[in-house]
Amino acid sequence: MDALTWAREILLLLHLVGFGALFGGAVVQLRDREPLVNDAMLHGSLIQLVTGLALVGVDLYADVELDLLTLGVKLVLTLLVTLLVVANRRFDSIPKGLWALITGLVLANLAVSVLG
């Protein structure tokens, strides 16, 4: 296994860790009356954004054929989630609808990854 493959695999692992943190941070608040943007959601969204961009960079360097439509949709969804999480981090709680929107966007991003 060459260095580029190792780099891609490590980035993919970190990307999945970011998803787990983001989704897990949202799911633990399923029963809370006043959900909030917790540290897991913040760090998970940032990890997903950074590692996702790095994965695309590694794939471009390795001349891997990329599905630009899927990548574009994933980038938009990831940016939306990250912006919503960062913008609402300062509040003690967020509306249930906003929490549901963030969680739905995370699941939509997962669906695009798996099905796209």
ABEGO torsion letter per residue (X at the ends): XBAAAAAAAAAAAAAAAAAAAAAAAAAAAAABABBBBBAAAAAAAAAAAAAAAAAAAAAAAAGBBBBAAAAAAAAAAAAAAAAAAAAAAABABBBAAAAAAAAAAAAAAAAAAAAX
